[in-house]
Amino acid sequence: MIKQIKGRLIEKSPTELVVDCNGIGYSVNISLNTFSKIGDDENIKLFTHLIIKEDSHTLFGFKTKSERSLFILLISVSGVGASTARTMLSSLTPVEIISSIHNEDINSVQAIKGIGSKTAQRIILELKDKVLSLEIDDNQIQMISKEVDEAVIALEVLGYSRKQTVKVVNQIKAESNNISVESLIKKALNKL
């Protein structure tokens, strides 16, 4: 199993990278989430997952270990293949996917292209308890609750960046667990 690849970036597109590793160019499938985190640097390191089928070997690459772990969890669900998992990671951030699954937000999961009602229900049912064990190392987030999610959306509407608001709102939520959305927003506005 190829767990990571480190080398020189040769080609970059929203769905695929070509990485030169000791003279061999590896084609690595990526999500839009990973694409957005990769600069035009010459050297690159990706955490990978190799899928072997009868007629192909396909390498999927991720900027963080947590995104790779989520991908592996998603493809463990019956009816969710590598393409669907990549589409999910391209449509929502890993944190949003984890939040949607944990909060049983079937509409968010079902809104992703290629995911119907039954598949969305199966994903939530099978992964609800497993996603909590994932460590999100995207410097951002513990777990987004419904209150945190609503507060972040409200602050985004007011013009604040998502990254900034998620961090502040999670800090406030950690300090006082039973807090209303309105109070979260007010306290966040004081800190932003």
C-alpha positions in Angstrom: 0.0 0.0 0.0 1.3 3.5 -0.9 0.6 5.7 2.2 2.3 8.9 1.0 4.1 10.4 -1.9 6.7 13.1 -1.9 8.1 14.6 -5.0 8.1 17.4 -7.6 4.8 18.7 -8.9 4.8 18.3 -12.7 1.1 18.9 -13.6 -1.8 20.3 -11.6 -5.6 20.2 -12.4 -8.6 20.4 -10.1 -9.0 16.6 -10.3 -5.5 15.2 -10.8 -1.8 15.9 -10.1 1.2 14.4 -11.6 4.1 14.0 -9.1 7.6 13.2 -10.2 9.1 10.9 -7.6 12.6 9.7 -8.5 12.0 10.0 -12.2 8.6 8.3 -12.2 5.5 10.5 -12.8 2.6 9.3 -10.6 -0.9 10.3 -11.5 -2.7 11.1 -8.3 -6.5 11.8 -8.2 -7.4 14.6 -5.8 -10.5 16.4 -4.4 -11.2 20.1 -4.9 -10.5 20.5 -1.2 -7.0 19.2 -1.7 -6.6 21.2 -4.9 -7.4 24.4 -3.0 -4.7 23.7 -0.4 -1.9 23.0 -2.9 0.2 25.9 -4.1 2.4 25.9 -7.2 5.4 24.8 -5.1 7.8 22.5 -6.8 7.9 20.0 -4.0 4.8 18.4 -2.7 3.8 15.8 -0.1 0.5 14.0 -0.2 -1.1 11.3 2.0 -2.4 8.6 -0.4 -4.7 5.7 -0.7 -4.3 3.1 -3.4 -7.4 1.4 -4.8 -6.7 -1.8 -6.7 -9.3 -3.3 -9.0 -9.1 -6.0 -11.5 -8.4 -3.6 -14.4 -6.8 -0.6 -12.7 -4.6 0.7 -9.9 -5.9 4.2 -8.8 -4.0 6.5 -6.4 -5.9 9.1 -4.5 -4.0 11.9 -2.8 -4.9 14.2 0.1 -3.2 17.2 1.7 -4.0 16.0 5.2 -4.2 12.7 7.0 -7.7 13.5 8.3 -9.0 13.9 4.8 -7.5 10.6 3.8 -9.1 8.9 6.9 -12.5 10.4 6.0 -12.1 9.2 2.4 -11.4 5.6 3.7 -14.4 5.7 6.0 -16.6 6.9 3.1 -15.6 4.2 0.7 -16.3 1.6 3.4 -20.0 2.3 3.1 -21.8 0.0 0.7 -22.8 2.0 -2.4 -20.1 4.7 -2.0 -17.2 4.2 -4.3 -14.0 6.2 -4.7 -15.6 8.6 -7.2 -18.5 9.4 -4.9 -16.2 9.9 -1.9 -14.1 12.2 -4.0 -17.2 14.2 -5.1 -18.2 14.5 -1.4 -14.8 15.8 -0.5 -15.0 18.2 -3.4 -18.4 19.5 -2.5 -17.9 19.9 1.3 -14.9 20.3 3.5 -14.1 17.3 5.7 -15.3 19.2 8.7 -18.7 19.9 7.0 -19.0 16.3 6.0 -18.3 15.1 9.6 -20.7 17.7 11.0 -23.4 16.7 8.6 -23.0 13.0 9.4 -22.7 13.6 13.2 -25.8 15.9 13.2 -27.7 13.5 11.0 -28.2 16.3 8.4 -29.5 14.1 5.6 -30.3 17.1 3.4 -26.6 18.3 3.3 -25.4 14.8 2.5 -28.1 14.3 -0.1 -27.4 17.6 -1.8 -24.1 16.2 -3.0 -24.2 15.1 -6.7 -24.6 11.4 -7.0 -26.0 10.8 -3.5 -29.6 9.7 -3.3 -31.8 9.4 -0.2 -31.0 5.8 0.6 -27.2 6.3 0.2 -27.3 9.4 2.4 -29.2 7.5 5.1 -26.7 4.6 4.8 -23.7 7.0 5.1 -25.2 8.6 8.2 -26.3 5.3 9.8 -22.9 3.6 9.3 -20.6 6.5 10.0 -22.4 8.5 12.7 -20.3 6.9 15.5 -17.1 6.5 13.5 -16.6 10.1 12.4 -16.2 11.2 16.0 -13.0 9.3 16.2 -11.4 11.2 13.3 -8.8 13.8 14.3 -9.3 16.9 12.2 -5.9 18.5 11.9 -6.9 21.2 9.5 -5.9 23.6 12.3 -9.5 24.6 12.6 -11.9 22.5 14.3 -13.2 20.3 17.0 -16.7 19.4 16.1 -19.3 21.8 14.5 -22.6 21.5 16.2 -25.8 22.9 14.7 -25.5 26.0 16.9 -21.9 26.6 15.7 -22.8 26.0 12.1 -25.7 28.5 12.3 -23.5 31.1 14.0 -20.7 30.7 11.4 -23.2 31.1 8.5 -24.6 34.2 10.1 -21.2 35.7 10.6 -20.2 34.9 7.0 -23.3 36.8 5.8 -22.0 39.8 7.8 -18.7 39.6 5.8 -16.4 37.6 8.1 -14.2 34.8 6.6 -15.2 31.2 7.4 -11.8 30.2 8.7 -11.7 33.1 11.2 -15.3 32.7 12.4 -15.1 28.9 12.8 -12.1 29.2 15.1 -13.7 32.0 17.3 -17.1 30.4 17.5 -15.6 27.0 18.5 -13.6 28.7 21.2 -16.7 30.3 22.6 -18.7 27.0 22.3 -15.9 25.2 24.2 -16.0 27.7 27.0 -19.8 27.5 27.5 -21.4 24.4 26.0 -25.1 25.3 26.5 -25.1 28.5 24.6 -27.7 29.8 22.2 -27.0 30.8 18.6 -27.7 34.4 19.4 -25.3 34.5 22.3 -22.7 32.8 20.2 -23.0 35.4 17.5 -22.9 38.3 20.0 -19.8 37.0 21.7 -18.1 36.2 18.4 -18.7 39.7 17.1 -17.0 41.1 20.2 -13.9 38.9 19.5 -13.8 39.5 15.7 
